[in-house]
């Protein structure tokens, strides 16, 4: 399923919640979508690389790994997340699609 996602799959869902199956009860909000540049499109087609930024609760800070998304506007799937920033209020995570 991940191979079919493009930036346009996620664009309409900025501000939406993505509920993790594990750890239960954690929902991340999609807050940013960035195209990583037209030069990232492989010759002969394919999708452009893009980055997604999600915000979640300050605690727990989730380690870098693949997480099952239990519920989202796009259904259930797995997503590799990397924590990129922690503030007093929240933790931000990034997922990159190439």
Secondary structure by P-SEA (a helix, b strand, c coil): cccccccccccccccbbbbbcccccbbbbbcccccccccccccccccccbbbbbbbcccccccbbbbbbcccccccbbbbbbbccccccbbbbbbbcc
